[in-house]
Amino acid sequence: MLIVNIFFRYAVLGILIGSFIYNVFTWTLIDKQHQLILLTCFYLGLLFTCTALLFRSRYSLLLKTFLHALIVSIGFFPAAWNAGFLPTGLLNQFIAVVLFYILYVILWVLFYLYWRIQVRRMNKAFRSSIITK
């Protein structure tokens, strides 16, 4: 039951994020595309927030990261091309996918290093608090 509650919290958050993105884009796009863009933003918000639940599983970090990148890319690119967020054409699509994976790896490494440093700091503070007591 707990995972269902977490899923719905993430889903609501995703819809709110998607709504925000929609409101940002509607200032610059023509009216007849608004409905498609609204639905795409809702979908992408749900996709990005709910796929984060993968990291709560007991699989290895490498497998969770691989599955997350794969699911997000499979869900994102068709929706983004259909809604007109990304340019079409085979070369443009290839460049978008390559840039996505390059940025994904860079951000993953940066966040991994950041959290590794934070864990070391917390462990050091924890050990020093035990020793002083």
C-alpha positions as CSV (number, residue, x, y, z in Angstrom):
1,M,0.0,0.0,0.0
2,L,2.9,2.3,0.7
3,I,4.2,2.2,-2.9
4,V,0.8,3.2,-4.2
5,N,0.7,6.3,-1.9
6,I,4.2,7.2,-3.0
7,F,3.2,6.7,-6.7
8,F,0.2,9.0,-6.4
9,R,2.2,11.7,-4.7
10,Y,4.8,11.5,-7.5
11,A,2.0,11.5,-10.1
12,V,0.4,14.7,-8.6
13,L,3.8,16.3,-8.5
14,G,4.4,15.3,-12.1
15,I,1.1,16.8,-13.2
16,L,1.9,20.0,-11.4
17,I,5.3,20.2,-13.0
18,G,3.8,19.4,-16.4
19,S,1.2,22.2,-15.9
20,F,4.0,24.7,-15.1
21,I,5.9,23.7,-18.2
22,Y,2.7,24.0,-20.2
23,N,2.1,27.5,-18.9
24,V,5.6,28.6,-19.8
25,F,5.2,27.2,-23.4
26,T,1.7,28.6,-24.1
27,W,3.0,32.2,-24.1
28,T,4.9,31.5,-27.3
29,L,2.9,28.9,-29.2
30,I,-0.2,29.1,-31.4
31,D,-3.6,28.3,-30.0
32,K,-4.4,25.1,-31.9
33,Q,-1.5,23.3,-30.4
34,H,-2.4,24.0,-26.8
35,Q,-4.4,20.9,-26.1
36,L,-1.7,18.6,-27.5
37,I,1.0,20.5,-25.6
38,L,-1.1,20.4,-22.4
39,L,-1.5,16.6,-22.6
40,T,2.2,16.1,-23.5
41,C,3.3,18.2,-20.5
42,F,1.0,16.2,-18.2
43,Y,2.4,13.0,-19.6
44,L,6.0,14.2,-19.4
45,G,5.5,15.4,-15.8
46,L,4.1,12.0,-14.9
47,L,6.9,10.2,-16.8
48,F,9.7,12.1,-15.1
49,T,8.4,11.9,-11.6
50,C,7.2,8.4,-11.6
51,T,10.3,6.9,-13.2
52,A,12.2,8.3,-10.2
53,L,10.4,5.5,-8.2
54,L,12.9,3.1,-9.9
55,F,15.6,4.4,-7.6
56,R,13.6,3.1,-4.6
57,S,14.0,-0.5,-5.8
58,R,16.6,-3.0,-4.5
59,Y,18.4,-3.4,-7.8
60,S,21.9,-2.3,-8.3
61,L,22.5,1.4,-8.9
62,L,23.8,0.7,-12.4
63,L,20.7,-1.3,-13.4
64,K,18.4,1.4,-11.9
65,T,20.2,4.1,-13.8
66,F,20.2,2.2,-17.0
67,L,16.4,1.4,-16.7
68,H,15.6,5.0,-15.8
69,A,17.5,6.4,-18.8
70,L,16.0,3.9,-21.1
71,I,12.4,4.4,-20.0
72,V,12.7,8.2,-19.9
73,S,14.2,8.3,-23.4
74,I,11.6,5.9,-24.9
75,G,8.8,7.9,-23.3
76,F,10.2,11.4,-23.8
77,F,11.4,11.6,-27.4
78,P,8.2,10.4,-29.3
79,A,6.1,12.7,-27.2
80,A,8.4,15.7,-27.6
81,W,8.6,15.2,-31.4
82,N,4.9,14.8,-31.7
83,A,4.2,17.9,-29.7
84,G,6.8,19.9,-31.6
85,F,9.2,20.5,-28.7
86,L,12.1,19.1,-30.8
87,P,12.9,19.5,-34.4
88,T,12.1,16.6,-36.7
89,G,14.4,15.0,-39.3
90,L,16.7,12.0,-38.8
91,L,19.9,14.0,-38.2
92,N,18.1,16.3,-35.6
93,Q,16.6,13.3,-33.9
94,F,20.0,11.6,-33.7
95,I,21.6,14.7,-32.3
96,A,18.8,15.1,-29.7
97,V,19.2,11.5,-28.5
98,V,23.0,11.8,-28.3
99,L,22.9,15.1,-26.4
100,F,20.3,13.6,-24.1
101,Y,22.5,10.7,-23.2
102,I,25.6,12.9,-22.9
103,L,23.8,15.2,-20.5
104,Y,22.3,12.3,-18.6
105,V,25.7,10.8,-18.0
106,I,27.3,14.2,-17.0
107,L,24.5,15.0,-14.6
108,W,24.4,11.5,-13.1
109,V,28.2,11.6,-12.4
110,L,27.9,15.1,-10.9
111,F,25.0,14.1,-8.6
112,Y,26.8,10.9,-7.7
113,L,29.9,12.7,-6.7
114,Y,27.9,15.3,-4.8
115,W,26.0,12.8,-2.8
116,R,29.1,10.7,-2.1
117,I,30.7,13.7,-0.6
118,Q,27.6,14.4,1.5
119,V,27.5,10.9,2.8
120,R,31.1,11.0,3.8
121,R,30.5,14.3,5.6
122,M,27.5,12.9,7.4
123,N,29.4,9.7,8.4
124,K,32.3,11.7,9.7
125,A,30.0,13.9,11.7
126,F,28.2,10.8,13.0
127,R,31.4,9.1,14.0
128,S,32.7,12.2,15.7
129,S,29.5,12.6,17.7
130,I,29.7,9.0,18.8
131,I,33.3,9.4,19.9
132,T,32.7,12.5,21.9
133,K,29.8,11.0,23.8
